[in-house]
Amino acid sequence: MAISSNDKYIHTFDKYLNLLFNGQEVSDEMKSEIDKIVILNWKMIFNDFEENDVNYRLAFYIQKYMGYRLDFLSIWDFEWAIHSYNQSEYEDKAIIYLTRNMPVDNDFNYSDIIFDKETKIIYLDQNILSNLYDQKYSISLEDFLMLCSDKVLFYSPNHLEEVNRFPSQEKKDAYINFISKITKNIVMLPTVEGYCLKEEKPINSLGRVNKSIEVSIALQKQYALQRENRKFLFPEYDTQEHKANINAKSFKLNLFNELDDITFERLSQSARGVLANKTPKLPKFSKKDFKNIKSIKDRGEFIHKVKTLMIMMDLYGYKIDKKVKDGALYDPEHLCYALNSNYFITDDNRLNIRAKQIINFLKVDTKVFTYNEFISYLKQEV
């Protein structure tokens, strides 16, 4: 497919914006090239163009660039405008993809299962699952499964995202079979009744995951950008001094309760996403709003609040990665499944502490362990 002139213009603009926003020198040649693009396409700011994503973006770039060059916008305002536009675009794409690819009855092939109310269930973080698959632990997989024999291990649709990272179909099949073996095809699915355990082969669940892959990619990109809102909305929390101070308090699992009410509401309002920033009249989430949530009764509320609390920690500079890994973008999703289990096992120190902060604040009855801690716990039970 031939690349349009407007695609090329956006590519040039992106290079310019990357240099400008990172404080790097922009050559006179590039400035001149940007000016030519603006002169050729300035009418686009009056919506004089064919409607598509490329043209909307170029028109927005031109409008904000002209505001910046005419000193109506500071460089901070310019960068925030572009950053917000990117978030909105990914959010809109996710909604479009979701509407276009909604699962239908034929996409599901699960069976209902019933467990004793006393049965304990275990959720393994992706790093644990991958390490078990790669046989990186000292005890064998068989011994691990034996220790867990009186409990239920389950997989989630998010675990299957990992499948698409394997380079060959042979390796994908091997990983699918591995998940099937250790979980006995038990999956936790989000349903209208809440999060429920069902029996379904991972290969069937993978079909739905692949069907909604565009939604997942758009949401993860939007979440990655949302994590960066701290430097725009809360610059006081983006300093090394603040981050060092707040992260030194990791041993205290009372982060959210220690925030004063105004700070909590500011963070929660901003964490709710682009829509909340565009619509200030939306109700704010106070500490009281978060208490005593019932995930089974209102799954939507549960997911929203868990994700909001995760982003609040990003905005507050608490336990953040210097460089965000792809897998970290799925942490809120994994955590929603984990907090509906009895045990959450992760070797990600950052996620371990964040999960404990949320559990303590929401009073959720989930225990968090590292792999070695969990093995010791299981051996004590024997």
C-alpha angles and dihedrals in degrees: 000000000000117000112240124230090248091054088055091048091053091049089054091046091050091054090049094048092048091055094042097048093045092054094247125142116269113210121234087239092059092045089053091049091052091048090053091052090051093048091050094047108026092120088068090080086071090057091257096151145082109278113251137118095263094052094044090053094047091049090051092048091051094047094050093041091054090049090051095047091048090050093244089118129043118222087255091054090046093052093044090051092053092043092051092046091054091051092049092048094053091045091052092047091052091053092047093048092046093051090048096048106034111159115253129203092266090060091067126074105166134132127219116249132192125211130185111266089240093057112117120220129209130208118197119205115233093256091057093047091049093048091050090050091050091045093235097148127087096237120064124253089246092055091048092052090047091055089051095043095114092050135064122248114197138182129220132212087255091064088061092060085077091062093071091059093067113099099219137043089234092060092044090054091048092052092047090052090049092054090047091052100050096040098036085228093298110150132178112224131187106240137166089266091053131260108344135179115238136168114246133142112251091234089065093047089049090062091062092044091054091046090058097038092115090055091050094049093048093048093047091051090048090049091049090055093044090057088060094057089095094083091052103038102025109026089158088068094047096072123106090233093057094045092049091048097047095043091050086067093062092119089065112080094196102087099133097042090051092057112095115243095255094051091046092052093045091052095043093048092051092043092059091078143245093318092061091050090052094045111045091175092072110111116264123235112240125188089261091056090060098050125106097003115181109214096189093052097045114017093171092057092046094051093045094051096045091051091045091053091049092052091045088060089051091052091046092051093241118154095338127165119244087223118022112234120214091243092055090065088068094052095100090051093049090046093056089059093040094055089056090060134071096237131032115192120197137153091198102107093198094052091042092060095040091052090051091050091054093043091051093047097045094038092232116170099233126122118215121210140168113235094260092046090052093049089052090048092051093048090053089055093055 
